[in-house]
Amino acid sequence: MRPVLLMKVFVTRRIPPEGRAALARAADCEVEQWDSDEPIPVKELERGVAGAHGLLCLLSDRVDKRILDAAGANLKVISTLSVGVDHLALDEIKKRGIRVGYTPDVLTDATAELAVSLLLTTCRRLPEAIEEVKNGGWTSWKPLWLCGYGLTQSTVGIVGLGRIGQAIARRLKPFGVQRFLYTGRQPRPEEAAEFQAEFVSTPELAAQSDFIVVACSLTPATKGLCNKDFFQKMKETAVFVNISRGDVVNQDDLYQALASGQIAAAGLDVTTPEPLPTNHPLLTLKNCVILPHIGSATHRTRNTMSMLAANNLLAGLRGEPMPSELML
């Protein structure tokens, strides 16, 4: 009896248990994993992916021509544990006939919950309030102390009314938001109808919104979209939140807008780079809340993501339809 030739799979990080178990059960695969919670060095990635038939990677792993060359002709499938794919050299991947799996939909609710949490944390100045309790700044009740901004009767602008943008609007509506605006590549009247959201230009959204939530994909058109001109159009009382990708925002311009009082506050779950250096100017500001990219960080969501990523990979290797394939 001829020995069965196993397909080599390389996984670039420790992944949640359900996805790990799915790969372990695959009798037709030989799985090698970078056994760390920290990013894999490029040299180790090149070594690990050499000769691999499948690669399971994270959004922090840049899969470019160099990595694809190191992998060689065997590589048939790349499965990313993310909804974003801006870390993948898609043109080069398409040229080589490699299939790509990703994990949309499953992280929508968790990311929308985080966006609302970050918005409320920022607009009601919770980090400042917690710090005052700890450092003895809380001396008595004061009418004007630590006042922030509320959502009732406000205008909320959403940049990108996709799955996550809609989920954010759905969660914000019960807070008494008076008006929703949105901007994007084109109007989405069917999706917008649920919130009576109005499609406006980006400058109009910046000028009219009390709260702005950025939930768009990173594309050449959205890179640096939120810049000096954008912040100058915003109200001085407006709060800005980004849960999309760091590169959508010009962080130098955002710092100037916050430090000068041009806008009231900002909350970021994504930055450039990630992690943000601890000496970055944004971290010196009380009116800027920064989280370490934890939008999808619930146990259920991360397990579901890992299971979907594993199933995408295995289906692709076996020549079957992927549960969630990015069509190139």
LINPENOR-V235280 format. One record per pair of residues at least 12 apart in sequence whose C-alpha atoms are under 6 Angstrom apart, sorted by the first residue. I is the first residue (numbers start at 0). J is the second residue. Records with the same first field share a line. If there is no record, write none. Layout:
I->J / J
This chain:
5->27 / 28 / 29
6->28 / 29 / 52
7->28 / 29 / 51 / 52
8->29 / 30 / 51 / 53 / 54
9->30 / 31 / 32 / 48 / 54
10->32 / 55
11->32 / 33 / 56
12->33 / 35
13->34 / 35 / 36
15->302
17->302 / 306
18->305 / 306 / 309
45->66 / 69
48->70
49->69 / 70
50->70 / 71 / 73
51->74
52->73 / 74 / 75
53->74 / 76 / 77
54->77
55->77 / 78 / 79
56->79
57->79 / 80
58->86
61->86
62->87
63->88
75->97
76->97 / 98 / 99 / 315
77->99
78->99 / 100 / 101 / 308 / 312
79->101
80->308
81->101 / 102
82->101 / 102 / 103
99->324 / 325
100->311 / 323 / 324 / 325
106->295 / 300
107->163
109->295
110->294 / 295
111->163 / 166 / 167
113->294
121->266
122->147 / 148
123->147
150->176
151->175 / 176
152->175 / 176 / 177
153->176 / 177
154->177 / 178 / 179 / 208 / 209
155->179 / 208 / 209 / 210 / 211
156->179 / 180 / 181 / 204 / 208 / 211
157->181 / 211 / 212 / 213
158->181 / 182 / 213 / 214 / 215
159->182 / 183 / 214 / 215
164->214
179->196
180->196 / 197
181->198
182->198 / 199 / 200 / 201
186->198
205->232 / 233
206->232 / 233
209->237
210->237 / 238 / 239
211->239
212->240 / 241
213->241
214->242 / 243
215->243
221->247
222->246 / 247
223->247 / 248 / 249
224->247
225->248
226->249 / 252
227->252
235->261 / 262 / 263
236->262 / 263
237->262 / 263
238->263 / 264 / 265
239->265
240->265 / 266 / 267
241->267
242->268 / 269
244->269
245->269 / 270 / 271
254->281
264->286 / 287
265->287
266->287 / 288 / 289
267->289
268->289 / 290 / 291 / 292
269->292
